[in-house]
Amino acid sequence: MPVTARFYVSEMTRRAYNPAHAAIKLAPAYRGTENKAWSEATPSGAIELSVTNAAAVEQFDAWMRAGTDIHITFEAAPAAALV
């Protein structure tokens, strides 16, 4: 069964040696009445990513600047993808 979580970009650190590389931290969305149910299910936590795809780094940066919440769906990878 897939599980959907709602996060926002809480922190982003670009690397001086490679601006296309960024350390990105996501935190559970809890702001506003629209996130009340989400925050009750996931009141705390963090996801940390190291991203080297320049387009993805720019997208995370845009979400962070806009204060946009991100829906993330977790589901088991197909067996072939694990090899």
N, C-alpha and C positions, 0 to 999 in steps of 0.2 A: 504494500500500500504506500503510495507516495505521501510525503509529509511536506506541507508548505509552511514556510516561515517568512516573517516580514522583518527586514533589517534596514539599516541606513548606514552610509559611509561615515564613520565617526572620526577617522584619522587617515591621512594619506601622506607618505613621506617619499619624495622623489630622491633618487640617488644622483649625487653630483657627477659621478663617473659615467653615468648612463641615464640621461633624462627620460628615456623610454621605459626605464625600470622603476617600479614603485612598490613600496610596502603599503598595503591597504588593510585597514581594520574595519570590520563591520560589527555593529552592535544591534541588539533586538530593538525594533521600533516600539516605542511606548508613548510617544507624544500624541496628544489629541484624543478626542473621543472615538475617532475611527479606529484607533489602535488598542482600545480598552480590552477587547477579547484576546488580541494577540499578546499583549503584555501580561495578561493573567496566565497564559499558557507558557510563555518564555520570558520570565521577568528579568533574567540577566544572562550574560554569556558574551562570547566574541568569536568571530571568524577572522583569521589572519591569512592574507594572501600575499604572495610575492608574484607580481605580474610584470612580464617583459614584452607583452604585445602592446605597442604604442597606441593603437586604436582603442584597445580595452582600457588602458590607463586613462586616456582622454575621456572615455565614457564614465568611468568611476569618478573622475574629477568633476565632470558636468553634474552627475547625480549629487555629489557632495556639495557643490556650490549652490545647487537648487534646493537642497534639503529634501530630496526625493527619497521616499521609501522604496525598497527593492523587495519583490517577492522572489523567494528562492524555493525551488522544489527539489526535495531530496528523494531519490529513489534508487533502488539497487541497479547497478550497472549490469548489462547483459554479460553472460559468462564469457563470451568471446572477447569482450573489451578488457577483461582482467588479465589476459595473457600477455 
